[in-house]
Amino acid sequence: MPKMKTHKGTAKRFMVKRSKKGTKVLKRTDGQDHFNSRESGNTKRNKRTDNVVSLPLQKTVVKALPYS
């Protein structure tokens, strides 16, 4: 059977963390690229953290990233 291909766009946007407790898919917070000087301090701080994606999206991402 041939190798499965990794979806490169998905690989750049999501990070899969596997542990004994289960799988988590992390994603960067939206809106970090520009126009951040106008944001309040709380918003800036909240944008620094990664977000855990929803379960339906997590299933899709894990299928697109077979070797991560």
mmCIF file of the N, C-alpha and C atoms, coordinates in Angstrom:
data_MODEL
# 
_entry.id   MODEL 
# 
loop_
_atom_site.group_PDB 
_atom_site.id 
_atom_site.type_symbol 
_atom_site.label_atom_id 
_atom_site.label_alt_id 
_atom_site.label_comp_id 
_atom_site.label_asym_id 
_atom_site.label_entity_id 
_atom_site.label_seq_id 
_atom_site.pdbx_PDB_ins_code 
_atom_site.Cartn_x 
_atom_site.Cartn_y 
_atom_site.Cartn_z 
_atom_site.occupancy 
_atom_site.B_iso_or_equiv 
_atom_site.pdbx_formal_charge 
_atom_site.auth_seq_id 
_atom_site.auth_comp_id 
_atom_site.auth_asym_id 
_atom_site.auth_atom_id 
_atom_site.pdbx_PDB_model_num 
ATOM 1   N N  . MET A 1 1  ? 0.842   -1.178 0.000  1.00 0.00 ? 1  MET A N  1 
ATOM 2   C CA . MET A 1 1  ? 0.000   0.000  0.000  1.00 0.00 ? 1  MET A CA 1 
ATOM 3   C C  . MET A 1 1  ? 0.895   1.251  0.000  1.00 0.00 ? 1  MET A C  1 
ATOM 4   N N  . PRO A 1 2  ? 0.553   2.260  -0.798 1.00 0.00 ? 2  PRO A N  1 
ATOM 5   C CA . PRO A 1 2  ? 1.404   3.453  -0.851 1.00 0.00 ? 2  PRO A CA 1 
ATOM 6   C C  . PRO A 1 2  ? 1.275   4.289  0.422  1.00 0.00 ? 2  PRO A C  1 
ATOM 7   N N  . LYS A 1 3  ? 2.259   5.164  0.603  1.00 0.00 ? 3  LYS A N  1 
ATOM 8   C CA . LYS A 1 3  ? 2.234   6.061  1.754  1.00 0.00 ? 3  LYS A CA 1 
ATOM 9   C C  . LYS A 1 3  ? 1.073   7.036  1.620  1.00 0.00 ? 3  LYS A C  1 
ATOM 10  N N  . MET A 1 4  ? 0.527   7.432  2.767  1.00 0.00 ? 4  MET A N  1 
ATOM 11  C CA . MET A 1 4  ? -0.512  8.462  2.775  1.00 0.00 ? 4  MET A CA 1 
ATOM 12  C C  . MET A 1 4  ? 0.161   9.819  2.720  1.00 0.00 ? 4  MET A C  1 
ATOM 13  N N  . LYS A 1 5  ? -0.460  10.756 2.042  1.00 0.00 ? 5  LYS A N  1 
ATOM 14  C CA . LYS A 1 5  ? 0.131   12.084 1.928  1.00 0.00 ? 5  LYS A CA 1 
ATOM 15  C C  . LYS A 1 5  ? -0.371  12.988 3.049  1.00 0.00 ? 5  LYS A C  1 
ATOM 16  N N  . THR A 1 6  ? 0.546   13.782 3.587  1.00 0.00 ? 6  THR A N  1 
ATOM 17  C CA . THR A 1 6  ? 0.208   14.775 4.592  1.00 0.00 ? 6  THR A CA 1 
ATOM 18  C C  . THR A 1 6  ? -0.314  16.023 3.889  1.00 0.00 ? 6  THR A C  1 
ATOM 19  N N  . HIS A 1 7  ? -1.422  16.555 4.371  1.00 0.00 ? 7  HIS A N  1 
ATOM 20  C CA . HIS A 1 7  ? -1.955  17.805 3.816  1.00 0.00 ? 7  HIS A CA 1 
ATOM 21  C C  . HIS A 1 7  ? -1.120  18.957 4.368  1.00 0.00 ? 7  HIS A C  1 
ATOM 22  N N  . LYS A 1 8  ? -0.315  19.565 3.512  1.00 0.00 ? 8  LYS A N  1 
ATOM 23  C CA . LYS A 1 8  ? 0.695   20.530 3.958  1.00 0.00 ? 8  LYS A CA 1 
ATOM 24  C C  . LYS A 1 8  ? 0.089   21.805 4.536  1.00 0.00 ? 8  LYS A C  1 
ATOM 25  N N  . GLY A 1 9  ? -1.041  22.257 4.000  1.00 0.00 ? 9  GLY A N  1 
ATOM 26  C CA . GLY A 1 9  ? -1.690  23.447 4.551  1.00 0.00 ? 9  GLY A CA 1 
ATOM 27  C C  . GLY A 1 9  ? -2.158  23.213 5.977  1.00 0.00 ? 9  GLY A C  1 
ATOM 28  N N  . THR A 1 10 ? -2.670  22.005 6.228  1.00 0.00 ? 10 THR A N  1 
ATOM 29  C CA . THR A 1 10 ? -3.105  21.659 7.575  1.00 0.00 ? 10 THR A CA 1 
ATOM 30  C C  . THR A 1 10 ? -1.911  21.531 8.508  1.00 0.00 ? 10 THR A C  1 
ATOM 31  N N  . ALA A 1 11 ? -0.815  20.963 8.002  1.00 0.00 ? 11 ALA A N  1 
ATOM 32  C CA . ALA A 1 11 ? 0.378   20.771 8.821  1.00 0.00 ? 11 ALA A CA 1 
ATOM 33  C C  . ALA A 1 11 ? 0.965   22.109 9.275  1.00 0.00 ? 11 ALA A C  1 
ATOM 34  N N  . LYS A 1 12 ? 0.798   23.163 8.468  1.00 0.00 ? 12 LYS A N  1 
ATOM 35  C CA . LYS A 1 12 ? 1.332   24.472 8.827  1.00 0.00 ? 12 LYS A CA 1 
ATOM 36  C C  . LYS A 1 12 ? 0.453   25.182 9.854  1.00 0.00 ? 12 LYS A C  1 
ATOM 37  N N  . ARG A 1 13 ? -0.821  24.833 9.930  1.00 0.00 ? 13 ARG A N  1 
ATOM 38  C CA . ARG A 1 13 ? -1.761  25.571 10.770 1.00 0.00 ? 13 ARG A CA 1 
ATOM 39  C C  . ARG A 1 13 ? -2.072  24.906 12.104 1.00 0.00 ? 13 ARG A C  1 
ATOM 40  N N  . PHE A 1 14 ? -1.894  23.585 12.181 1.00 0.00 ? 14 PHE A N  1 
ATOM 41  C CA . PHE A 1 14 ? -2.301  22.854 13.373 1.00 0.00 ? 14 PHE A CA 1 
ATOM 42  C C  . PHE A 1 14 ? -1.145  22.039 13.932 1.00 0.00 ? 14 PHE A C  1 
ATOM 43  N N  . MET A 1 15 ? -1.194  21.793 15.241 1.00 0.00 ? 15 MET A N  1 
ATOM 44  C CA . MET A 1 15 ? -0.195  20.987 15.924 1.00 0.00 ? 15 MET A CA 1 
ATOM 45  C C  . MET A 1 15 ? -0.936  19.888 16.677 1.00 0.00 ? 15 MET A C  1 
ATOM 46  N N  . VAL A 1 16 ? -0.541  18.627 16.482 1.00 0.00 ? 16 VAL A N  1 
ATOM 47  C CA . VAL A 1 16 ? -1.192  17.504 17.143 1.00 0.00 ? 16 VAL A CA 1 
ATOM 48  C C  . VAL A 1 16 ? -0.335  17.087 18.328 1.00 0.00 ? 16 VAL A C  1 
ATOM 49  N N  . LYS A 1 17 ? -0.942  17.070 19.511 1.00 0.00 ? 17 LYS A N  1 
ATOM 50  C CA . LYS A 1 17 ? -0.268  16.647 20.734 1.00 0.00 ? 17 LYS A CA 1 
ATOM 51  C C  . LYS A 1 17 ? -0.910  15.346 21.196 1.00 0.00 ? 17 LYS A C  1 
ATOM 52  N N  . ARG A 1 18 ? -0.111  14.277 21.250 1.00 0.00 ? 18 ARG A N  1 
ATOM 53  C CA . ARG A 1 18 ? -0.639  12.991 21.698 1.00 0.00 ? 18 ARG A CA 1 
ATOM 54  C C  . ARG A 1 18 ? -0.041  12.647 23.058 1.00 0.00 ? 18 ARG A C  1 
ATOM 55  N N  . SER A 1 19 ? -0.870  12.090 23.943 1.00 0.00 ? 19 SER A N  1 
ATOM 56  C CA . SER A 1 19 ? -0.393  11.661 25.253 1.00 0.00 ? 19 SER A CA 1 
ATOM 57  C C  . SER A 1 19 ? -1.232  10.463 25.689 1.00 0.00 ? 19 SER A C  1 
ATOM 58  N N  . LYS A 1 20 ? -0.936  9.958  26.859 1.00 0.00 ? 20 LYS A N  1 
ATOM 59  C CA . LYS A 1 20 ? -1.711  8.825  27.375 1.00 0.00 ? 20 LYS A CA 1 
ATOM 60  C C  . LYS A 1 20 ? -3.156  9.211  27.652 1.00 0.00 ? 20 LYS A C  1 
ATOM 61  N N  . LYS A 1 21 ? -3.378  10.476 27.960 1.00 0.00 ? 21 LYS A N  1 
ATOM 62  C CA . LYS A 1 21 ? -4.735  10.944 28.260 1.00 0.00 ? 21 LYS A CA 1 
ATOM 63  C C  . LYS A 1 21 ? -5.580  11.113 26.999 1.00 0.00 ? 21 LYS A C  1 
ATOM 64  N N  . GLY A 1 22 ? -4.938  11.303 25.847 1.00 0.00 ? 22 GLY A N  1 
ATOM 65  C CA . GLY A 1 22 ? -5.691  11.485 24.609 1.00 0.00 ? 22 GLY A CA 1 
ATOM 66  C C  . GLY A 1 22 ? -4.978  12.420 23.660 1.00 0.00 ? 22 GLY A C  1 
ATOM 67  N N  . THR A 1 23 ? -5.661  12.785 22.600 1.00 0.00 ? 23 THR A N  1 
ATOM 68  C CA . THR A 1 23 ? -5.095  13.631 21.558 1.00 0.00 ? 23 THR A CA 1 
ATOM 69  C C  . THR A 1 23 ? -5.684  15.038 21.658 1.00 0.00 ? 23 THR A C  1 
ATOM 70  N N  . LYS A 1 24 ? -4.814  16.040 21.526 1.00 0.00 ? 24 LYS A N  1 
ATOM 71  C CA . LYS A 1 24 ? -5.260  17.428 21.460 1.00 0.00 ? 24 LYS A CA 1 
ATOM 72  C C  . LYS A 1 24 ? -4.730  18.021 20.164 1.00 0.00 ? 24 LYS A C  1 
ATOM 73  N N  . VAL A 1 25 ? -5.543  18.832 19.523 1.00 0.00 ? 25 VAL A N  1 
ATOM 74  C CA . VAL A 1 25 ? -5.108  19.562 18.335 1.00 0.00 ? 25 VAL A CA 1 
ATOM 75  C C  . VAL A 1 25 ? -5.121  21.039 18.698 1.00 0.00 ? 25 VAL A C  1 
ATOM 76  N N  . LEU A 1 26 ? -3.963  21.689 18.535 1.00 0.00 ? 26 LEU A N  1 
ATOM 77  C CA . LEU A 1 26 ? -3.829  23.097 18.884 1.00 0.00 ? 26 LEU A CA 1 
ATOM 78  C C  . LEU A 1 26 ? -3.747  23.951 17.630 1.00 0.00 ? 26 LEU A C  1 
ATOM 79  N N  . LYS A 1 27 ? -4.252  25.173 17.741 1.00 0.00 ? 27 LYS A N  1 
ATOM 80  C CA . LYS A 1 27 ? -4.279  26.106 16.622 1.00 0.00 ? 27 LYS A CA 1 
ATOM 81  C C  . LYS A 1 27 ? -3.918  27.478 17.149 1.00 0.00 ? 27 LYS A C  1 
ATOM 82  N N  . ARG A 1 28 ? -3.208  28.253 16.349 1.00 0.00 ? 28 ARG A N  1 
ATOM 83  C CA . ARG A 1 28 ? -2.887  29.621 16.741 1.00 0.00 ? 28 ARG A CA 1 
ATOM 84  C C  . ARG A 1 28 ? -4.159  30.459 16.843 1.00 0.00 ? 28 ARG A C  1 
ATOM 85  N N  . THR A 1 29 ? -4.157  31.413 17.742 1.00 0.00 ? 29 THR A N  1 
ATOM 86  C CA . THR A 1 29 ? -5.295  32.321 17.855 1.00 0.00 ? 29 THR A CA 1 
ATOM 87  C C  . THR A 1 29 ? -5.383  33.185 16.599 1.00 0.00 ? 29 THR A C  1 
ATOM 88  N N  . ASP A 1 30 ? -6.589  33.447 16.149 1.00 0.00 ? 30 ASP A N  1 
ATOM 89  C CA . ASP A 1 30 ? -6.793  34.261 14.948 1.00 0.00 ? 30 ASP A CA 1 
ATOM 90  C C  . ASP A 1 30 ? -6.389  35.707 15.187 1.00 0.00 ? 30 ASP A C  1 
ATOM 91  N N  . GLY A 1 31 ? -5.993  36.375 14.115 1.00 0.00 ? 31 GLY A N  1 
ATOM 92  C CA . GLY A 1 31 ? -5.785  37.818 14.157 1.00 0.00 ? 31 GLY A CA 1 
ATOM 93  C C  . GLY A 1 31 ? -4.493  38.263 14.810 1.00 0.00 ? 31 GLY A C  1 
ATOM 94  N N  . GLN A 1 32 ? -3.411  37.499 14.665 1.00 0.00 ? 32 GLN A N  1 
ATOM 95  C CA . GLN A 1 32 ? -2.153  37.879 15.295 1.00 0.00 ? 32 GLN A CA 1 
ATOM 96  C C  . GLN A 1 32 ? -1.196  38.575 14.337 1.00 0.00 ? 32 GLN A C  1 
ATOM 97  N N  . ASP A 1 33 ? -1.518  38.677 13.075 1.00 0.00 ? 33 ASP A N  1 
ATOM 98  C CA . ASP A 1 33 ? -0.526  39.093 12.093 1.00 0.00 ? 33 ASP A CA 1 
ATOM 99  C C  . ASP A 1 33 ? -0.271  40.595 12.052 1.00 0.00 ? 33 ASP A C  1 
ATOM 100 N N  . HIS A 1 34 ? -1.316  41.387 12.059 1.00 0.00 ? 34 HIS A N  1 
ATOM 101 C CA . HIS A 1 34 ? -1.104  42.834 12.012 1.00 0.00 ? 34 HIS A CA 1 
ATOM 102 C C  . HIS A 1 34 ? -2.283  43.532 12.658 1.00 0.00 ? 34 HIS A C  1 
ATOM 103 N N  . PHE A 1 35 ? -2.165  44.857 12.825 1.00 0.00 ? 35 PHE A N  1 
ATOM 104 C CA . PHE A 1 35 ? -3.149  45.704 13.515 1.00 0.00 ? 35 PHE A CA 1 
ATOM 105 C C  . PHE A 1 35 ? -3.286  45.309 14.985 1.00 0.00 ? 35 PHE A C  1 
ATOM 106 N N  . ASN A 1 36 ? -2.185  44.937 15.625 1.00 0.00 ? 36 ASN A N  1 
ATOM 107 C CA . ASN A 1 36 ? -2.261  44.542 17.019 1.00 0.00 ? 36 ASN A CA 1 
ATOM 108 C C  . ASN A 1 36 ? -1.972  45.687 17.986 1.00 0.00 ? 36 ASN A C  1 
ATOM 109 N N  . SER A 1 37 ? -1.442  46.798 17.490 1.00 0.00 ? 37 SER A N  1 
ATOM 110 C CA . SER A 1 37 ? -1.121  47.894 18.405 1.00 0.00 ? 37 SER A CA 1 
ATOM 111 C C  . SER A 1 37 ? -2.398  48.533 18.957 1.00 0.00 ? 37 SER A C  1 
ATOM 112 N N  . ARG A 1 38 ? -3.489  48.437 18.238 1.00 0.00 ? 38 ARG A N  1 
ATOM 113 C CA . ARG A 1 38 ? -4.744  49.033 18.716 1.00 0.00 ? 38 ARG A CA 1 
ATOM 114 C C  . ARG A 1 38 ? -5.451  48.157 19.739 1.00 0.00 ? 38 ARG A C  1 
ATOM 115 N N  . GLU A 1 39 ? -5.013  46.892 19.896 1.00 0.00 ? 39 GLU A N  1 
ATOM 116 C CA . GLU A 1 39 ? -5.681  45.973 20.819 1.00 0.00 ? 39 GLU A CA 1 
ATOM 117 C C  . GLU A 1 39 ? -5.354  46.339 22.261 1.00 0.00 ? 39 GLU A C  1 
ATOM 118 N N  . SER A 1 40 ? -6.262  46.015 23.146 1.00 0.00 ? 40 SER A N  1 
ATOM 119 C CA . SER A 1 40 ? -6.010  46.243 24.572 1.00 0.00 ? 40 SER A CA 1 
ATOM 120 C C  . SER A 1 40 ? -4.994  45.222 25.074 1.00 0.00 ? 40 SER A C  1 
ATOM 121 N N  . GLY A 1 41 ? -4.461  45.465 26.249 1.00 0.00 ? 41 GLY A N  1 
ATOM 122 C CA . GLY A 1 41 ? -3.461  44.562 26.808 1.00 0.00 ? 41 GLY A CA 1 
ATOM 123 C C  . GLY A 1 41 ? -4.002  43.162 27.040 1.00 0.00 ? 41 GLY A C  1 
ATOM 124 N N  . ASN A 1 42 ? -5.247  43.070 27.493 1.00 0.00 ? 42 ASN A N  1 
ATOM 125 C CA . ASN A 1 42 ? -5.851  41.754 27.717 1.00 0.00 ? 42 ASN A CA 1 
ATOM 126 C C  . ASN A 1 42 ? -5.966  40.970 26.421 1.00 0.00 ? 42 ASN A C  1 
ATOM 127 N N  . THR A 1 43 ? -6.379  41.642 25.358 1.00 0.00 ? 43 THR A N  1 
ATOM 128 C CA . THR A 1 43 ? -6.533  40.968 24.080 1.00 0.00 ? 43 THR A CA 1 
ATOM 129 C C  . THR A 1 43 ? -5.192  40.496 23.550 1.00 0.00 ? 43 THR A C  1 
ATOM 130 N N  . LYS A 1 44 ? -4.171  41.348 23.663 1.00 0.00 ? 44 LYS A N  1 
ATOM 131 C CA . LYS A 1 44 ? -2.831  40.962 23.211 1.00 0.00 ? 44 LYS A CA 1 
ATOM 132 C C  . LYS A 1 44 ? -2.342  39.725 23.953 1.00 0.00 ? 44 LYS A C  1 
ATOM 133 N N  . ARG A 1 45 ? -2.540  39.711 25.251 1.00 0.00 ? 45 ARG A N  1 
ATOM 134 C CA . ARG A 1 45 ? -2.084  38.581 26.064 1.00 0.00 ? 45 ARG A CA 1 
ATOM 135 C C  . ARG A 1 45 ? -2.852  37.306 25.695 1.00 0.00 ? 45 ARG A C  1 
ATOM 136 N N  . ASN A 1 46 ? -4.142  37.437 25.466 1.00 0.00 ? 46 ASN A N  1 
ATOM 137 C CA . ASN A 1 46 ? -4.947  36.269 25.111 1.00 0.00 ? 46 ASN A CA 1 
ATOM 138 C C  . ASN A 1 46 ? -4.579  35.718 23.738 1.00 0.00 ? 46 ASN A C  1 
ATOM 139 N N  . LYS A 1 47 ? -4.114  36.575 22.847 1.00 0.00 ? 47 LYS A N  1 
ATOM 140 C CA . LYS A 1 47 ? -3.730  36.119 21.511 1.00 0.00 ? 47 LYS A CA 1 
ATOM 141 C C  . LYS A 1 47 ? -2.427  35.325 21.512 1.00 0.00 ? 47 LYS A C  1 
ATOM 142 N N  . ARG A 1 48 ? -1.638  35.431 22.581 1.00 0.00 ? 48 ARG A N  1 
ATOM 143 C CA . ARG A 1 48 ? -0.371  34.705 22.630 1.00 0.00 ? 48 ARG A CA 1 
ATOM 144 C C  . ARG A 1 48 ? -0.559  33.214 22.848 1.00 0.00 ? 48 ARG A C  1 
ATOM 145 N N  . THR A 1 49 ? -1.699  32.797 23.368 1.00 0.00 ? 49 THR A N  1 
ATOM 146 C CA . THR A 1 49 ? -1.905  31.385 23.683 1.00 0.00 ? 49 THR A CA 1 
ATOM 147 C C  . THR A 1 49 ? -2.503  30.653 22.490 1.00 0.00 ? 49 THR A C  1 
ATOM 148 N N  . ASP A 1 50 ? -2.260  29.346 22.423 1.00 0.00 ? 50 ASP A N  1 
ATOM 149 C CA . ASP A 1 50 ? -2.860  28.514 21.385 1.00 0.00 ? 50 ASP A CA 1 
ATOM 150 C C  . ASP A 1 50 ? -4.231  28.040 21.851 1.00 0.00 ? 50 ASP A C  1 
ATOM 151 N N  . ASN A 1 51 ? -5.107  27.757 20.903 1.00 0.00 ? 51 ASN A N  1 
ATOM 152 C CA . ASN A 1 51 ? -6.455  27.297 21.209 1.00 0.00 ? 51 ASN A CA 1 
ATOM 153 C C  . ASN A 1 51 ? -6.587  25.814 20.905 1.00 0.00 ? 51 ASN A C  1 
ATOM 154 N N  . VAL A 1 52 ? -7.377  25.113 21.698 1.00 0.00 ? 52 VAL A N  1 
ATOM 155 C CA . VAL A 1 52 ? -7.709  23.717 21.422 1.00 0.00 ? 52 VAL A CA 1 
ATOM 156 C C  . VAL A 1 52 ? -8.926  23.723 20.512 1.00 0.00 ? 52 VAL A C  1 
ATOM 157 N N  . VAL A 1 53 ? -8.877  22.945 19.428 1.00 0.00 ? 53 VAL A N  1 
ATOM 158 C CA . VAL A 1 53 ? -9.971  22.962 18.455 1.00 0.00 ? 53 VAL A CA 1 
ATOM 159 C C  . VAL A 1 53 ? -11.095 22.039 18.900 1.00 0.00 ? 53 VAL A C  1 
ATOM 160 N N  . SER A 1 54 ? -12.269 22.192 18.284 1.00 0.00 ? 54 SER A N  1 
ATOM 161 C CA . SER A 1 54 ? -13.434 21.384 18.620 1.00 0.00 ? 54 SER A CA 1 
ATOM 162 C C  . SER A 1 54 ? -13.241 19.947 18.150 1.00 0.00 ? 54 SER A C  1 
ATOM 163 N N  . LEU A 1 55 ? -14.037 19.038 18.681 1.00 0.00 ? 55 LEU A N  1 
ATOM 164 C CA . LEU A 1 55 ? -13.892 17.618 18.385 1.00 0.00 ? 55 LEU A CA 1 
ATOM 165 C C  . LEU A 1 55 ? -14.129 17.287 16.904 1.00 0.00 ? 55 LEU A C  1 
ATOM 166 N N  . PRO A 1 56 ? -15.170 17.843 16.238 1.00 0.00 ? 56 PRO A N  1 
ATOM 167 C CA . PRO A 1 56 ? -15.334 17.542 14.804 1.00 0.00 ? 56 PRO A CA 1 
ATOM 168 C C  . PRO A 1 56 ? -14.149 18.007 13.958 1.00 0.00 ? 56 PRO A C  1 
ATOM 169 N N  . LEU A 1 57 ? -13.622 19.208 14.260 1.00 0.00 ? 57 LEU A N  1 
ATOM 170 C CA . LEU A 1 57 ? -12.460 19.705 13.530 1.00 0.00 ? 57 LEU A CA 1 
ATOM 171 C C  . LEU A 1 57 ? -11.228 18.874 13.858 1.00 0.00 ? 57 LEU A C  1 
ATOM 172 N N  . GLN A 1 58 ? -11.122 18.422 15.096 1.00 0.00 ? 58 GLN A N  1 
ATOM 173 C CA . GLN A 1 58 ? -9.986  17.586 15.504 1.00 0.00 ? 58 GLN A CA 1 
ATOM 174 C C  . GLN A 1 58 ? -9.943  16.298 14.690 1.00 0.00 ? 58 GLN A C  1 
ATOM 175 N N  . LYS A 1 59 ? -11.095 15.668 14.465 1.00 0.00 ? 59 LYS A N  1 
ATOM 176 C CA . LYS A 1 59 ? -11.138 14.439 13.672 1.00 0.00 ? 59 LYS A CA 1 
ATOM 177 C C  . LYS A 1 59 ? -10.676 14.693 12.238 1.00 0.00 ? 59 LYS A C  1 
ATOM 178 N N  . THR A 1 60 ? -11.082 15.811 11.670 1.00 0.00 ? 60 THR A N  1 
ATOM 179 C CA . THR A 1 60 ? -10.688 16.166 10.312 1.00 0.00 ? 60 THR A CA 1 
ATOM 180 C C  . THR A 1 60 ? -9.189  16.399 10.215 1.00 0.00 ? 60 THR A C  1 
ATOM 181 N N  . VAL A 1 61 ? -8.637  17.112 11.190 1.00 0.00 ? 61 VAL A N  1 
ATOM 182 C CA . VAL A 1 61 ? -7.210  17.438 11.178 1.00 0.00 ? 61 VAL A CA 1 
ATOM 183 C C  . VAL A 1 61 ? -6.380  16.168 11.331 1.00 0.00 ? 61 VAL A C  1 
ATOM 184 N N  . VAL A 1 62 ? -6.772  15.270 12.214 1.00 0.00 ? 62 VAL A N  1 
ATOM 185 C CA . VAL A 1 62 ? -6.002  14.042 12.436 1.00 0.00 ? 62 VAL A CA 1 
ATOM 186 C C  . VAL A 1 62 ? -6.005  13.175 11.180 1.00 0.00 ? 62 VAL A C  1 
ATOM 187 N N  . LYS A 1 63 ? -7.091  13.169 10.428 1.00 0.00 ? 63 LYS A N  1 
ATOM 188 C CA . LYS A 1 63 ? -7.110  12.423 9.161  1.00 0.00 ? 63 LYS A CA 1 
ATOM 189 C C  . LYS A 1 63 ? -6.170  13.045 8.138  1.00 0.00 ? 63 LYS A C  1 
ATOM 190 N N  . ALA A 1 64 ? -6.061  14.370 8.143  1.00 0.00 ? 64 ALA A N  1 
ATOM 191 C CA . ALA A 1 64 ? -5.220  15.058 7.162  1.00 0.00 ? 64 ALA A CA 1 
ATOM 192 C C  . ALA A 1 64 ? -3.739  14.962 7.505  1.00 0.00 ? 64 ALA A C  1 
ATOM 193 N N  . LEU A 1 65 ? -3.426  14.640 8.777  1.00 0.00 ? 65 LEU A N  1 
ATOM 194 C CA . LEU A 1 65 ? -2.035  14.530 9.219  1.00 0.00 ? 65 LEU A CA 1 
ATOM 195 C C  . LEU A 1 65 ? -1.780  13.103 9.708  1.00 0.00 ? 65 LEU A C  1 
ATOM 196 N N  . PRO A 1 66 ? -1.565  12.158 8.806  1.00 0.00 ? 66 PRO A N  1 
ATOM 197 C CA . PRO A 1 66 ? -1.482  10.755 9.222  1.00 0.00 ? 66 PRO A CA 1 
ATOM 198 C C  . PRO A 1 66 ? -0.240  10.403 10.019 1.00 0.00 ? 66 PRO A C  1 
ATOM 199 N N  . TYR A 1 67 ? 0.846   11.147 9.908  1.00 0.00 ? 67 TYR A N  1 
ATOM 200 C CA . TYR A 1 67 ? 2.108   10.761 10.558 1.00 0.00 ? 67 TYR A CA 1 
ATOM 201 C C  . TYR A 1 67 ? 2.495   11.669 11.708 1.00 0.00 ? 67 TYR A C  1 
ATOM 202 N N  . SER A 1 68 ? 1.555   12.443 12.245 1.00 0.00 ? 68 SER A N  1 
ATOM 203 C CA . SER A 1 68 ? 1.916   13.331 13.357 1.00 0.00 ? 68 SER A CA 1 
ATOM 204 C C  . SER A 1 68 ? 1.294   12.874 14.648 1.00 0.00 ? 68 SER A C  1 
# 
